[in-house]
Amino acid sequence: MTETATAAPVRPAEIAAYLAARMCHDFISPASAISSGLDLLDDPSAQDMREEAMGLITSSARKLADLLSFCRVAFGASASAETFDVRDLEKLSRGVFEHMRASLEWAVDAPAVNKPAARALLNLAQMAGAALPTGGVAKVRAVDEGGSIAIAIEAAGPRARLRPEVLAGLQGLPLGEGLHGHWVQAYYTYLFITDAGGRVFADVQEEKVVFAATIPA
């Protein structure tokens, strides 16, 4: 299992820019699909595709709403909330997994968790789903160990893999080669977990990726 390393200095402005770019990348696909569906509805020569257009608009709008709700808590301040109901976090995660090939198993014992633990659950769960590009199961577990929240997430399935830039980000390392969008989520997760006095790990095995974190309760 790989433990976090000492964080390399990365300018806050860079992190903010990469996070903004990451979210825009996630939002642009469903937003563009909605626009394409509306164009079809307005096209007199494509009236036979009206049902398909409405289906495209509906599914894309749902995906966009799910992503926006998820990112508000995973990346944003989410108003002044300092604790989060675990049932709400599960709902947010399931909304994202509705648009992934992987399925989600959620077993978090604590009824509520603090903000760093909430963000860790959401971000690590999403990374676990992304580690299963051809499908599989992401199992999310978390327990209150009396003074700390222990999180363990296992992504198991055929062709399970973790991008090198994601592993680097979780270790607190700057981006080398790879995509900024994948790296910045992992690096951001490393930052808020370590800022809270916690630790985060990742381990890659055959057809399995395991994430783990401990965060003060």
Secondary structure as the mmCIF struct_conf table of DSSP 4:
data_model
#
loop_
_struct_conf.conf_type_id
_struct_conf.id
_struct_conf.beg_label_comp_id
_struct_conf.beg_label_asym_id
_struct_conf.beg_label_seq_id
_struct_conf.end_label_comp_id
_struct_conf.end_label_asym_id
_struct_conf.end_label_seq_id
STRN STRN1 THR A 2 GLU A 3
HELX_LH_PP_P HELX_LH_PP_P1 THR A 4 THR A 4
HELX_LH_PP_P HELX_LH_PP_P2 THR A 6 PRO A 9
HELX_RH_AL_P HELX_RH_AL_P1 PRO A 12 ASP A 42
HELX_RH_3T_P HELX_RH_3T_P1 PRO A 44 MET A 49
HELX_RH_AL_P HELX_RH_AL_P2 ARG A 50 ALA A 74
TURN_TY1_P TURN_TY1_P1 PHE A 75 PHE A 75
BEND BEND1 GLY A 76 GLY A 76
TURN_TY1_P TURN_TY1_P2 ALA A 79 SER A 80
STRN STRN2 THR A 83 ASP A 85
HELX_RH_AL_P HELX_RH_AL_P3 VAL A 86 PHE A 97
TURN_TY1_P TURN_TY1_P3 GLU A 98 HIS A 99
BEND BEND2 MET A 100 ALA A 102
STRN STRN3 SER A 103 VAL A 108
BEND BEND3 PRO A 111 PRO A 111
STRN STRN4 ALA A 112 ASN A 114
HELX_RH_AL_P HELX_RH_AL_P4 LYS A 115 ALA A 130
TURN_TY1_P TURN_TY1_P4 ALA A 131 ALA A 131
TURN_TY1_P TURN_TY1_P5 PRO A 133 THR A 134
STRN STRN5 VAL A 137 ASP A 144
BEND BEND4 GLY A 146 GLY A 147
STRN STRN6 SER A 148 ALA A 156
BEND BEND5 GLY A 157 GLY A 157
TURN_TY1_P TURN_TY1_P6 PRO A 158 ARG A 159
HELX_RH_AL_P HELX_RH_AL_P5 PRO A 164 LEU A 170
TURN_TY1_P TURN_TY1_P7 GLN A 171 GLY A 172
HELX_LH_PP_P HELX_LH_PP_P3 LEU A 173 LEU A 175
BEND BEND6 GLU A 177 GLY A 178
HELX_RH_AL_P HELX_RH_AL_P6 HIS A 180 ASP A 195
TURN_TY1_P TURN_TY1_P8 ALA A 196 GLY A 197
STRN STRN7 ARG A 199 GLN A 205
TURN_TY1_P TURN_TY1_P9 GLU A 206 GLU A 207
STRN STRN8 LYS A 208 PRO A 216
#
